[in-house]
Amino acid sequence: MKLKPLGDHVIIEPMAQEEKTKFGIVLPQTVDKEKSQEGVVIAAGPGKLGSDGKRLLMSVKKGDRVLFAKYSPQEIKIKDKEYLIVKEEDVIAIIEK
């Protein structure tokens, strides 16, 4: 199945965060903790339409590693894999290597 976002929506695969306590104990994903605000863009829509009817270009593209606003994502699950959908304005930064 292929996801194709519309408008200025972005589909993100969240990055798993491995957390360690100050004593070096690795906490498994099953421990209740805050979700990651970092992920990889799987797909980006074509951009939203401006007031003049022209399409505004997206700032993010497939493969970008991004940070996004904490409470903005819509969560979806497809074939036991979790994805997040956010509007482009909720992407805070692109992480460059």
HUFEN-V757664 format. One record per backbone hydrogen bond with DSSP energy under -0.5 kcal/mol. CO is the residue of the C=O (numbers start at 1). NH is the residue of the N-H. If there is no record, write none. Layout:
<<CO & NH> <CO & NH>>
This chain:
<<6 & 9> <7 & 47> <8 & 88> <9 & 45> <10 & 12> <10 & 86> <11 & 42> <11 & 43> <12 & 14> <12 & 84> <13 & 40> <16 & 18> <17 & 19> <19 & 27> <21 & 24> <25 & 21> <27 & 19> <28 & 31> <31 & 33> <37 & 68> <38 & 15> <39 & 66> <40 & 13> <41 & 63> <43 & 11> <48 & 56> <50 & 53> <54 & 50> <61 & 64> <64 & 41> <64 & 66> <65 & 95> <66 & 39> <67 & 92> <67 & 93> <69 & 72> <69 & 73> <73 & 75> <74 & 85> <76 & 83> <78 & 81> <81 & 78> <83 & 76> <84 & 12> <85 & 74> <86 & 10> <87 & 90> <88 & 91> <90 & 69> <90 & 92> <93 & 67> <94 & 96> <95 & 65>>
